[in-house]
Amino acid sequence: MLVAADGTLTRPADWTTRGWHLVPEGKHILQAIGTEPTAWLKRMFDAKAKLTINQK
């Protein structure tokens, strides 16, 4: 899932694709591995959730 600078989620073309993606400047990639984490991520996308990313 691509996460824009404002936290907006962009759905991948294929939910099963993993790794080796170019990440546009100012954006992040959020990857869920496993049934439950993937289901949570899909629910967040469907709910049009915005995520906050804190980087240390």
PQR file with spaces between the fields and no chain letter, atoms N, CA, C, O and H, PARSE charges and radii, in Angstrom:
ATOM       1  N    MET     1       0.853   -1.149    0.000 -0.4000 1.5000
ATOM       2  CA   MET     1       0.000    0.000    0.000 -0.0000 2.0000
ATOM       3  C    MET     1       0.905    1.219    0.000  0.5500 1.7000
ATOM       4  O    MET     1       1.855    1.296    0.779 -0.5500 1.4000
ATOM       5  N    LEU     2       0.613    2.159   -0.864 -0.4000 1.5000
ATOM       6  CA   LEU     2       1.362    3.405   -0.916 -0.0000 2.0000
ATOM       7  C    LEU     2       0.704    4.407    0.024  0.5500 1.7000
ATOM       8  O    LEU     2      -0.512    4.597   -0.019 -0.5500 1.4000
ATOM       9  H    LEU     2      -0.158    2.096   -1.498  0.4000 1.0000
ATOM      10  N    VAL     3       1.497    5.041    0.866 -0.4000 1.5000
ATOM      11  CA   VAL     3       0.993    6.035    1.805 -0.0000 2.0000
ATOM      12  C    VAL     3       1.547    7.391    1.388  0.5500 1.7000
ATOM      13  O    VAL     3       2.758    7.611    1.430 -0.5500 1.4000
ATOM      14  H    VAL     3       2.485    4.887    0.901  0.4000 1.0000
ATOM      15  N    ALA     4       0.653    8.309    0.981 -0.4000 1.5000
ATOM      16  CA   ALA     4       1.058    9.648    0.561 -0.0000 2.0000
ATOM      17  C    ALA     4       1.491   10.468    1.778  0.5500 1.7000
ATOM      18  O    ALA     4       1.249   10.077    2.920 -0.5500 1.4000
ATOM      19  H    ALA     4      -0.330    8.130    0.947  0.4000 1.0000
ATOM      20  N    ALA     5       2.127   11.595    1.521 -0.4000 1.5000
ATOM      21  CA   ALA     5       2.616   12.458    2.602 -0.0000 2.0000
ATOM      22  C    ALA     5       1.502   12.882    3.556  0.5500 1.7000
ATOM      23  O    ALA     5       1.755   13.107    4.739 -0.5500 1.4000
ATOM      24  H    ALA     5       2.323   11.912    0.593  0.4000 1.0000
ATOM      25  N    ASP     6       0.262   12.994    3.051 -0.4000 1.5000
ATOM      26  CA   ASP     6      -0.862   13.391    3.914 -0.0000 2.0000
ATOM      27  C    ASP     6      -1.521   12.196    4.612  0.5500 1.7000
ATOM      28  O    ASP     6      -2.524   12.365    5.306 -0.5500 1.4000
ATOM      29  H    ASP     6       0.056   12.812    2.090  0.4000 1.0000
ATOM      30  N    GLY     7      -0.965   10.986    4.433 -0.4000 1.5000
ATOM      31  CA   GLY     7      -1.499    9.796    5.088 -0.0000 2.0000
ATOM      32  C    GLY     7      -2.517    9.033    4.272  0.5500 1.7000
ATOM      33  O    GLY     7      -2.970    7.972    4.699 -0.5500 1.4000
ATOM      34  H    GLY     7      -0.150   10.849    3.870  0.4000 1.0000
ATOM      35  N    THR     8      -2.891    9.544    3.106 -0.4000 1.5000
ATOM      36  CA   THR     8      -3.861    8.878    2.242 -0.0000 2.0000
ATOM      37  C    THR     8      -3.289    7.555    1.732  0.5500 1.7000
ATOM      38  O    THR     8      -2.121    7.482    1.352 -0.5500 1.4000
ATOM      39  H    THR     8      -2.523   10.406    2.759  0.4000 1.0000
ATOM      40  N    LEU     9      -4.118    6.517    1.728 -0.4000 1.5000
ATOM      41  CA   LEU     9      -3.695    5.198    1.255 -0.0000 2.0000
ATOM      42  C    LEU     9      -4.086    4.998   -0.209  0.5500 1.7000
ATOM      43  O    LEU     9      -5.187    5.358   -0.626 -0.5500 1.4000
ATOM      44  H    LEU     9      -5.067    6.576    2.037  0.4000 1.0000
ATOM      45  N    THR    10      -3.171    4.422   -0.977 -0.4000 1.5000
ATOM      46  CA   THR    10      -3.445    4.082   -2.370 -0.0000 2.0000
ATOM      47  C    THR    10      -3.330    2.572   -2.505  0.5500 1.7000
ATOM      48  O    THR    10      -2.290    1.988   -2.202 -0.5500 1.4000
ATOM      49  H    THR    10      -2.277    4.129   -0.638  0.4000 1.0000
ATOM      50  N    ARG    11      -4.391    1.959   -2.953 -0.4000 1.5000
ATOM      51  CA   ARG    11      -4.458    0.503   -3.064 -0.0000 2.0000
ATOM      52  C    ARG    11      -3.522    0.002   -4.157  0.5500 1.7000
ATOM      53  O    ARG    11      -3.439    0.595   -5.232 -0.5500 1.4000
ATOM      54  H    ARG    11      -5.236    2.434   -3.199  0.4000 1.0000
ATOM      55  N    PRO    12      -2.813   -1.098   -3.874 -0.5600 1.5000
ATOM      56  CA   PRO    12      -1.977   -1.701   -4.910  0.2800 2.0000
ATOM      57  C    PRO    12      -2.835   -2.381   -5.965  0.5500 1.7000
ATOM      58  O    PRO    12      -3.981   -2.741   -5.697 -0.5500 1.4000
ATOM      59  N    ALA    13      -2.290   -2.557   -7.153 -0.4000 1.5000
ATOM      60  CA   ALA    13      -3.021   -3.247   -8.218 -0.0000 2.0000
ATOM      61  C    ALA    13      -3.298   -4.690   -7.820  0.5500 1.7000
ATOM      62  O    ALA    13      -4.313   -5.264   -8.214 -0.5500 1.4000
ATOM      63  H    ALA    13      -1.359   -2.264   -7.370  0.4000 1.0000
ATOM      64  N    ASP    14      -2.399   -5.272   -7.044 -0.4000 1.5000
ATOM      65  CA   ASP    14      -2.517   -6.669   -6.646 -0.0000 2.0000
ATOM      66  C    ASP    14      -2.172   -6.767   -5.160  0.5500 1.7000
ATOM      67  O    ASP    14      -1.044   -6.464   -4.772 -0.5500 1.4000
ATOM      68  H    ASP    14      -1.575   -4.805   -6.724  0.4000 1.0000
ATOM      69  N    TRP    15      -3.112   -7.180   -4.335 -0.4000 1.5000
ATOM      70  CA   TRP    15      -2.881   -7.251   -2.889 -0.0000 2.0000
ATOM      71  C    TRP    15      -1.776   -8.235   -2.527  0.5500 1.7000
ATOM      72  O    TRP    15      -1.241   -8.177   -1.421 -0.5500 1.4000
ATOM      73  H    TRP    15      -4.028   -7.427   -4.650  0.4000 1.0000
ATOM      74  N    THR    16      -1.424   -9.140   -3.442 -0.4000 1.5000
ATOM      75  CA   THR    16      -0.427  -10.160   -3.106 -0.0000 2.0000
ATOM      76  C    THR    16       0.985   -9.764   -3.530  0.5500 1.7000
ATOM      77  O    THR    16       1.935  -10.474   -3.203 -0.5500 1.4000
ATOM      78  H    THR    16      -1.859   -9.187   -4.341  0.4000 1.0000
ATOM      79  N    THR    17       1.152   -8.655   -4.247 -0.4000 1.5000
ATOM      80  CA   THR    17       2.478   -8.241   -4.689 -0.0000 2.0000
ATOM      81  C    THR    17       3.281   -7.734   -3.500  0.5500 1.7000
ATOM      82  O    THR    17       2.773   -6.972   -2.678 -0.5500 1.4000
ATOM      83  H    THR    17       0.380   -8.077   -4.513  0.4000 1.0000
ATOM      84  N    ARG    18       4.541   -8.162   -3.415 -0.4000 1.5000
ATOM      85  CA   ARG    18       5.406   -7.736   -2.317 -0.0000 2.0000
ATOM      86  C    ARG    18       6.765   -7.321   -2.842  0.5500 1.7000
ATOM      87  O    ARG    18       7.310   -7.941   -3.755 -0.5500 1.4000
ATOM      88  H    ARG    18       4.953   -8.782   -4.083  0.4000 1.0000
ATOM      89  N    GLY    19       7.297   -6.281   -2.263 -0.4000 1.5000
ATOM      90  CA   GLY    19       8.679   -5.885   -2.493 -0.0000 2.0000
ATOM      91  C    GLY    19       9.005   -5.339   -3.865  0.5500 1.7000
ATOM      92  O    GLY    19       8.197   -5.411   -4.790 -0.5500 1.4000
ATOM      93  H    GLY    19       6.854   -5.777   -1.521  0.4000 1.0000
ATOM      94  N    TRP    20      10.200   -4.792   -3.980 -0.4000 1.5000
ATOM      95  CA   TRP    20      10.783   -4.313   -5.229 -0.0000 2.0000
ATOM      96  C    TRP    20       9.978   -3.242   -5.918  0.5500 1.7000
ATOM      97  O    TRP    20       9.903   -3.227   -7.147 -0.5500 1.4000
ATOM      98  H    TRP    20      10.856   -4.733   -3.228  0.4000 1.0000
ATOM      99  N    HIS    21       9.375   -2.348   -5.169 -0.4000 1.5000
ATOM     100  CA   HIS    21       8.625   -1.237   -5.750 -0.0000 2.0000
ATOM     101  C    HIS    21       9.404    0.056   -5.566  0.5500 1.7000
ATOM     102  O    HIS    21      10.032    0.262   -4.527 -0.5500 1.4000
ATOM     103  H    HIS    21       9.436   -2.360   -4.171  0.4000 1.0000
ATOM     104  N    LEU    22       9.369    0.921   -6.560 -0.4000 1.5000
ATOM     105  CA   LEU    22       9.963    2.242   -6.411 -0.0000 2.0000
ATOM     106  C    LEU    22       9.033    3.083   -5.556  0.5500 1.7000
ATOM     107  O    LEU    22       7.821    3.081   -5.767 -0.5500 1.4000
ATOM     108  H    LEU    22       8.860    0.754   -7.404  0.4000 1.0000
ATOM     109  N    VAL    23       9.584    3.794   -4.605 -0.4000 1.5000
ATOM     110  CA   VAL    23       8.786    4.624   -3.711 -0.0000 2.0000
ATOM     111  C    VAL    23       8.985    6.082   -4.123  0.5500 1.7000
ATOM     112  O    VAL    23      10.096    6.605   -4.042 -0.5500 1.4000
ATOM     113  H    VAL    23      10.569    3.797   -4.433  0.4000 1.0000
ATOM     114  N    PRO    24       7.904    6.740   -4.568 -0.5600 1.5000
ATOM     115  CA   PRO    24       8.018    8.148   -4.951  0.2800 2.0000
ATOM     116  C    PRO    24       8.478    9.006   -3.774  0.5500 1.7000
ATOM     117  O    PRO    24       8.169    8.705   -2.621 -0.5500 1.4000
ATOM     118  N    GLU    25       9.203   10.056   -4.063 -0.4000 1.5000
ATOM     119  CA   GLU    25       9.692   10.960   -3.021 -0.0000 2.0000
ATOM     120  C    GLU    25       8.525   11.501   -2.199  0.5500 1.7000
ATOM     121  O    GLU    25       7.496   11.887   -2.754 -0.5500 1.4000
ATOM     122  H    GLU    25       9.454   10.302   -5.000  0.4000 1.0000
ATOM     123  N    GLY    26       8.685   11.529   -0.882 -0.4000 1.5000
ATOM     124  CA   GLY    26       7.653   12.049    0.010 -0.0000 2.0000
ATOM     125  C    GLY    26       6.570   11.043    0.349  0.5500 1.7000
ATOM     126  O    GLY    26       5.603   11.391    1.027 -0.5500 1.4000
ATOM     127  H    GLY    26       9.521   11.216   -0.431  0.4000 1.0000
ATOM     128  N    LYS    27       6.708    9.797   -0.109 -0.4000 1.5000
ATOM     129  CA   LYS    27       5.701    8.767    0.173 -0.0000 2.0000
ATOM     130  C    LYS    27       6.368    7.588    0.863  0.5500 1.7000
ATOM     131  O    LYS    27       7.595    7.489    0.882 -0.5500 1.4000
ATOM     132  H    LYS    27       7.494    9.515   -0.660  0.4000 1.0000
ATOM     133  N    HIS    28       5.564    6.694    1.431 -0.4000 1.5000
ATOM     134  CA   HIS    28       6.053    5.509    2.126 -0.0000 2.0000
ATOM     135  C    HIS    28       5.290    4.295    1.595  0.5500 1.7000
ATOM     136  O    HIS    28       4.232    4.425    0.978 -0.5500 1.4000
ATOM     137  H    HIS    28       4.567    6.774    1.415  0.4000 1.0000
ATOM     138  N    ILE    29       5.843    3.134    1.846 -0.4000 1.5000
ATOM     139  CA   ILE    29       5.169    1.875    1.530 -0.0000 2.0000
ATOM     140  C    ILE    29       4.842    1.186    2.850  0.5500 1.7000
ATOM     141  O    ILE    29       5.698    1.073    3.728 -0.5500 1.4000
ATOM     142  H    ILE    29       6.702    3.028    2.347  0.4000 1.0000
ATOM     143  N    LEU    30       3.612    0.730    2.985 -0.4000 1.5000
ATOM     144  CA   LEU    30       3.183   -0.028    4.149 -0.0000 2.0000
ATOM     145  C    LEU    30       2.836   -1.423    3.668  0.5500 1.7000
ATOM     146  O    LEU    30       1.980   -1.596    2.800 -0.5500 1.4000
ATOM     147  H    LEU    30       2.917    0.822    2.272  0.4000 1.0000
ATOM     148  N    GLN    31       3.504   -2.420    4.235 -0.4000 1.5000
ATOM     149  CA   GLN    31       3.300   -3.793    3.813 -0.0000 2.0000
ATOM     150  C    GLN    31       2.733   -4.602    4.962  0.5500 1.7000
ATOM     151  O    GLN    31       3.221   -4.508    6.089 -0.5500 1.4000
ATOM     152  H    GLN    31       4.200   -2.279    4.939  0.4000 1.0000
ATOM     153  N    ALA    32       1.713   -5.392    4.690 -0.4000 1.5000
ATOM     154  CA   ALA    32       1.137   -6.281    5.686 -0.0000 2.0000
ATOM     155  C    ALA    32       1.444   -7.710    5.276  0.5500 1.7000
ATOM     156  O    ALA    32       1.272   -8.083    4.115 -0.5500 1.4000
ATOM     157  H    ALA    32       1.317   -5.468    3.774  0.4000 1.0000
ATOM     158  N    ILE    33       1.895   -8.501    6.223 -0.4000 1.5000
ATOM     159  CA   ILE    33       2.212   -9.901    5.949 -0.0000 2.0000
ATOM     160  C    ILE    33       1.355  -10.765    6.861  0.5500 1.7000
ATOM     161  O    ILE    33       1.378  -10.608    8.082 -0.5500 1.4000
ATOM     162  H    ILE    33       2.035   -8.199    7.166  0.4000 1.0000
ATOM     163  N    GLY    34       0.609  -11.669    6.267 -0.4000 1.5000
ATOM     164  CA   GLY    34      -0.269  -12.554    7.029 -0.0000 2.0000
ATOM     165  C    GLY    34      -1.725  -12.188    6.828  0.5500 1.7000
ATOM     166  O    GLY    34      -2.048  -11.090    6.376 -0.5500 1.4000
ATOM     167  H    GLY    34       0.590  -11.797    5.276  0.4000 1.0000
ATOM     168  N    THR    35      -2.581  -13.102    7.162 -0.4000 1.5000
ATOM     169  CA   THR    35      -4.020  -12.944    6.935 -0.0000 2.0000
ATOM     170  C    THR    35      -4.621  -11.785    7.714  0.5500 1.7000
ATOM     171  O    THR    35      -5.291  -10.932    7.132 -0.5500 1.4000
ATOM     172  H    THR    35      -2.319  -13.995    7.529  0.4000 1.0000
ATOM     173  N    GLU    36      -4.392  -11.743    9.026 -0.4000 1.5000
ATOM     174  CA   GLU    36      -5.006  -10.702    9.854 -0.0000 2.0000
ATOM     175  C    GLU    36      -4.445   -9.304    9.554  0.5500 1.7000
ATOM     176  O    GLU    36      -5.228   -8.364    9.410 -0.5500 1.4000
ATOM     177  H    GLU    36      -3.848  -12.436    9.499  0.4000 1.0000
ATOM     178  N    PRO    37      -3.129   -9.135    9.455 -0.5600 1.5000
ATOM     179  CA   PRO    37      -2.614   -7.805    9.120  0.2800 2.0000
ATOM     180  C    PRO    37      -3.093   -7.316    7.745  0.5500 1.7000
ATOM     181  O    PRO    37      -3.379   -6.131    7.571 -0.5500 1.4000
ATOM     182  N    THR    38      -3.176   -8.222    6.782 -0.4000 1.5000
ATOM     183  CA   THR    38      -3.654   -7.841    5.449 -0.0000 2.0000
ATOM     184  C    THR    38      -5.123   -7.443    5.512  0.5500 1.7000
ATOM     185  O    THR    38      -5.529   -6.479    4.861 -0.5500 1.4000
ATOM     186  H    THR    38      -2.944   -9.184    6.923  0.4000 1.0000
ATOM     187  N    ALA    39      -5.920   -8.167    6.282 -0.4000 1.5000
ATOM     188  CA   ALA    39      -7.338   -7.826    6.441 -0.0000 2.0000
ATOM     189  C    ALA    39      -7.490   -6.451    7.087  0.5500 1.7000
ATOM     190  O    ALA    39      -8.340   -5.661    6.676 -0.5500 1.4000
ATOM     191  H    ALA    39      -5.590   -8.949    6.811  0.4000 1.0000
ATOM     192  N    TRP    40      -6.653   -6.159    8.115 -0.4000 1.5000
ATOM     193  CA   TRP    40      -6.694   -4.844    8.766 -0.0000 2.0000
ATOM     194  C    TRP    40      -6.367   -3.739    7.774  0.5500 1.7000
ATOM     195  O    TRP    40      -7.042   -2.711    7.737 -0.5500 1.4000
ATOM     196  H    TRP    40      -5.963   -6.801    8.449  0.4000 1.0000
ATOM     197  N    LEU    41      -5.332   -3.950    6.973 -0.4000 1.5000
ATOM     198  CA   LEU    41      -4.922   -2.944    6.002 -0.0000 2.0000
ATOM     199  C    LEU    41      -6.024   -2.707    4.962  0.5500 1.7000
ATOM     200  O    LEU    41      -6.269   -1.564    4.574 -0.5500 1.4000
ATOM     201  H    LEU    41      -4.783   -4.786    7.003  0.4000 1.0000
ATOM     202  N    LYS    42      -6.676   -3.758    4.517 -0.4000 1.5000
ATOM     203  CA   LYS    42      -7.794   -3.616    3.565 -0.0000 2.0000
ATOM     204  C    LYS    42      -8.944   -2.836    4.207  0.5500 1.7000
ATOM     205  O    LYS    42      -9.570   -2.001    3.555 -0.5500 1.4000
ATOM     206  H    LYS    42      -6.477   -4.686    4.833  0.4000 1.0000
ATOM     207  N    ARG    43      -9.222   -3.111    5.494 -0.4000 1.5000
ATOM     208  CA   ARG    43     -10.297   -2.370    6.185 -0.0000 2.0000
ATOM     209  C    ARG    43      -9.945   -0.890    6.293  0.5500 1.7000
ATOM     210  O    ARG    43     -10.809   -0.032    6.109 -0.5500 1.4000
ATOM     211  H    ARG    43      -8.714   -3.790    6.024  0.4000 1.0000
ATOM     212  N    MET    44      -8.707   -0.592    6.583 -0.4000 1.5000
ATOM     213  CA   MET    44      -8.280    0.807    6.672 -0.0000 2.0000
ATOM     214  C    MET    44      -8.431    1.500    5.314  0.5500 1.7000
ATOM     215  O    MET    44      -8.854    2.654    5.249 -0.5500 1.4000
ATOM     216  H    MET    44      -8.005   -1.289    6.733  0.4000 1.0000
ATOM     217  N    PHE    45      -8.089    0.801    4.241 -0.4000 1.5000
ATOM     218  CA   PHE    45      -8.252    1.368    2.903 -0.0000 2.0000
ATOM     219  C    PHE    45      -9.729    1.603    2.609  0.5500 1.7000
ATOM     220  O    PHE    45     -10.104    2.681    2.148 -0.5500 1.4000
ATOM     221  H    PHE    45      -7.746   -0.137    4.294  0.4000 1.0000
ATOM     222  N    ASP    46     -10.570    0.604    2.872 -0.4000 1.5000
ATOM     223  CA   ASP    46     -12.013    0.723    2.605 -0.0000 2.0000
ATOM     224  C    ASP    46     -12.649    1.846    3.412  0.5500 1.7000
ATOM     225  O    ASP    46     -13.599    2.481    2.954 -0.5500 1.4000
ATOM     226  H    ASP    46     -10.266   -0.271    3.247  0.4000 1.0000
ATOM     227  N    ALA    47     -12.128    2.094    4.617 -0.4000 1.5000
ATOM     228  CA   ALA    47     -12.664    3.151    5.484 -0.0000 2.0000
ATOM     229  C    ALA    47     -12.096    4.526    5.123  0.5500 1.7000
ATOM     230  O    ALA    47     -12.431    5.527    5.757 -0.5500 1.4000
ATOM     231  H    ALA    47     -11.356    1.578    4.989  0.4000 1.0000
ATOM     232  N    LYS    48     -11.234    4.568    4.098 -0.4000 1.5000
ATOM     233  CA   LYS    48     -10.588    5.814    3.679 -0.0000 2.0000
ATOM     234  C    LYS    48      -9.806    6.443    4.831  0.5500 1.7000
ATOM     235  O    LYS    48      -9.766    7.662    4.999 -0.5500 1.4000
ATOM     236  H    LYS    48     -10.962    3.754    3.583  0.4000 1.0000
ATOM     237  N    ALA    49      -9.187    5.561    5.617 -0.4000 1.5000
ATOM     238  CA   ALA    49      -8.391    6.016    6.764 -0.0000 2.0000
ATOM     239  C    ALA    49      -7.159    6.775    6.289  0.5500 1.7000
ATOM     240  O    ALA    49      -6.636    6.527    5.202 -0.5500 1.4000
ATOM     241  H    ALA    49      -9.220    4.571    5.481  0.4000 1.0000
ATOM     242  N    LYS    50      -6.713    7.691    7.115 -0.4000 1.5000
ATOM     243  CA   LYS    50      -5.442    8.376    6.888 -0.0000 2.0000
ATOM     244  C    LYS    50      -4.521    7.961    8.008  0.5500 1.7000
ATOM     245  O    LYS    50      -4.894    8.006    9.180 -0.5500 1.4000
ATOM     246  H    LYS    50      -7.137    7.891    7.998  0.4000 1.0000
ATOM     247  N    LEU    51      -3.325    7.558    7.651 -0.4000 1.5000
ATOM     248  CA   LEU    51      -2.371    7.090    8.638 -0.0000 2.0000
ATOM     249  C    LEU    51      -1.358    8.181    8.962  0.5500 1.7000
ATOM     250  O    LEU    51      -1.027    9.012    8.116 -0.5500 1.4000
ATOM     251  H    LEU    51      -3.022    7.521    6.699  0.4000 1.0000
ATOM     252  N    THR    52      -0.878    8.164   10.181 -0.4000 1.5000
ATOM     253  CA   THR    52       0.185    9.062   10.600 -0.0000 2.0000
ATOM     254  C    THR    52       1.433    8.216   10.765  0.5500 1.7000
ATOM     255  O    THR    52       1.424    7.208   11.472 -0.5500 1.4000
ATOM     256  H    THR    52      -1.146    7.489   10.868  0.4000 1.0000
ATOM     257  N    ILE    53       2.502    8.630   10.108 -0.4000 1.5000
ATOM     258  CA   ILE    53       3.760    7.888   10.194 -0.0000 2.0000
ATOM     259  C    ILE    53       4.761    8.729   10.979  0.5500 1.7000
ATOM     260  O    ILE    53       5.079    9.858   10.606 -0.5500 1.4000
ATOM     261  H    ILE    53       2.508    9.448    9.533  0.4000 1.0000
ATOM     262  N    ASN    54       5.245    8.155   12.068 -0.4000 1.5000
ATOM     263  CA   ASN    54       6.285    8.790   12.873 -0.0000 2.0000
ATOM     264  C    ASN    54       7.575    8.039   12.609  0.5500 1.7000
ATOM     265  O    ASN    54       7.647    6.823   12.788 -0.5500 1.4000
ATOM     266  H    ASN    54       4.986    7.238   12.372  0.4000 1.0000
ATOM     267  N    GLN    55       8.583    8.763   12.187 -0.4000 1.5000
ATOM     268  CA   GLN    55       9.854    8.154   11.870 -0.0000 2.0000
ATOM     269  C    GLN    55      10.902    8.634   12.876  0.5500 1.7000
ATOM     270  O    GLN    55      11.012    9.831   13.143 -0.5500 1.4000
ATOM     271  H    GLN    55       8.526    9.750   12.042  0.4000 1.0000
ATOM     272  N    LYS    56      11.661    7.704   13.425 -0.4000 1.5000
ATOM     273  CA   LYS    56      12.701    8.031   14.409 -0.0000 2.0000
ATOM     274  C    LYS    56      14.057    7.705   13.833  0.5500 1.7000
ATOM     275  O    LYS    56      15.074    7.904   14.498 -0.5500 1.4000
ATOM     276  H    LYS    56      11.571    6.732   13.208  0.4000 1.0000
